[in-house]
Amino acid sequence: MKKKEKRVLVRIFAAAILLAVAALLPLEGFWRLLAFVVPYALVGWDVLWHAVRNILHGQVFDENFLMALATVGAFCIGEYPEGVLVMLLYQIGELFQDFAVDRSRRSIASLMDIRPDWANVERDGVLVQVDPEEVAVGDIIVVKAGERIPLDGIVTDGTSTLNTAALTGESLPRTVAPGDAVISGCVNQSGLLHVKVTSEYGDSTVSRILELVENSSARKAKYESFITRFARWYTPVVVIAAVLLGVVPPLFAGNWSDWINRALVFLVVSCPCALVISVPLSFFGGIGGASRQGILVKGGNYLEALAHADTVVFDKTGTLTRGVFHVTAVHPQNAAAEELLEAAALAESYSDHPIARSLREACSCELDNRRVTEVEELSGRGVRAVVDGKTVCAGNQKLMAEYGSECHKCHRVGTLVHVSIDGQYAGHIVISDEVKEDAAQTISQLKELGVKKTVMLTGDAKEVGEDTAQRLGMEEVYTELLPAGKVERVEALLEGKNEKGRLVFVGDGINDAPVLSRADVGIAMGAMGSAAAIEAADIVLMDDKPSKIPLAMRIARKTLRIVRQNIVFALGVKGIVLVLGALGLANMWLAVFADVGVSVIAILNAMRALYAGK
């Protein structure tokens, strides 16, 4: 507990004891007033001061003004115990509110406690601890067991296991070895790692995450904006109503004391604390609950929009598939299978293309680049090279037709690499992208959640795209699209969707950034996604699992349910007690419950959002 909260707690206990003493002492007149003024001043001086200060700054109608007016009014009509008690219970409620908000902030802060304090850099044979912001791209940093990786990079030496829970919500450790990419914020659990830095601290994963979390409260949901506007008009209206209640009826019916008491009850009940605190706290908790699961939401407005999603559009490669190509079949013609694969791998030996890498990985024999000469990249067709003195062409049907080789069709779905040796067709190799394990489960769960349409957009060939969409059970698929074509398709889908529904686009590549920005909600695969995609997205999935999308939707919907519950509960109870107070059927005790009690219940309900991901 903070020092400020401890001081308030001491004041509350002291005021409660003095109130009990004042109530028990047989005092009359001035001495009785003084006995109750002491605990009132002790527990309520700050509320009175804030009310006066806000009035001087032109901010009249707030909860401090309402409490000051109601309690001072109680003293004016001789209801001393009620005046002290209302202020006492109000301070207890405020203390509880501060505790609840602070707990939510600390919970999120502990989840996101990933900011590195230093980076170990070897200089002149000595390991030096420096600020991560001072490390440049290309530097080698050393990460010891138990330390947090300070910057994104690639392992150059050492093997270890990494705890990625703070970033991804995934409890299983991840094993890394030389050549593997690592992201900042993970904890090195065992071995010593040497990491070559690939991005400066400002562009690192941990820096982007912290920025997203810190700025999330700036983007308010419609419910939050409504409550802000509501409180701005609601408070002066109820104050005017209370004044009229205390002044107008006694002009005709008399009994000023009774009507003023009703007006004071009216003021206490009308305090909008329950809504003003609980609604933003609910969204803050929902964002925190999502972050526990490795889902970073940039604002409450995106959480609200996600709850109403009825159309989900996916990019294919890297989103629904791993984006890692493998040789799935070798169909030789006029050559042995090993010879066909070796010729293609050697011809592609100087290329960094994923297809070229998959060919080299699939080839079992040792590849010697000295056997390859006169390599020529043929844009949009493939590659031509001289291997062991023979002209080898590896590419698509256009390349085969260009060099007079008649290629054969294949019954397998995937990317086909046709190969010819000295003008004679040698066969073809099938290369396929692997569908993610949870992709089909994701589509199924989205349909269970009421998503009406799932769509896939891809630049792949028609056969490949349609096969993937069919295996996953998606309603629509559009293939052979350039980035501009994806935007056009999303525009068309936005025009055709339900007015109340929202369209979600999920992607990972730099070419997805325009579509992520155009969709109602853009979701980026964060761990391996491009910086441009993460920047353009509204929600980032840190572990690249599409199954986190239905989980995010469930969190969003639960958060909105909690918000609606708080609004209905708070306004309902306050409305009933306001009417009872105006009719003289509610005393100050019931008024205190309608204010402090309702606030406490609403805040407890709001804190459930923090655990929405469980």
Secondary structure, 3 states (H helix, E strand, C coil): CCHHHHHHHHHHHHHHHHHHHHHHCCCCHHHHHHHHHHHHHHHHHHHHHHHHHHHHCCCCCCHHHHHHHHHHHHHHCCCHHHHHHHHHHHHHHHHHHHHHHHHHHHHHHHHCCCCCCCEEEEECCEEEEECHHHCCCCCEEEECCCCECCCCEEEEECCEEEECHHHHCCCCCEEECCCCEECCCCEECCCCEEEEECCCHHHCHHHHHHHHHHHHHHCCCHHHHHHHHHHHHHHHHHHHHHHHHHHHHHHHHCCHHHHHHHHHHHHHHHCCHHHHHHHHHHHHHHHHHHHHCCEEECCHHHHHHHHCEEEEEEECECCCEEEEEEEEEEEECCCCHHHHHHHHHHHCCCCCCHHHHHHHHHCCCCCCHHHEEEEEEECCCEEEEEECCEEEEEECHHHHHHCCCCCCCCCCCCEEEEEEECCEEEEEEEEEEEECCCHHHHHHHHHHCCCCEEEEECCCCHHHHHHHHHHHCCCEEECCCCHHHHHHHHHHHHHHCCCCCEEEEEECCHHHHHHHHHCCEEEEECCCCCHHHHHHCCEEECCCCCCHHHHHHHHHHHHHHHHHHHHHHHHHHHHHHHHHHHCCCCCHHHHHHHHHHHHHHHHHHHHHHHHCCC
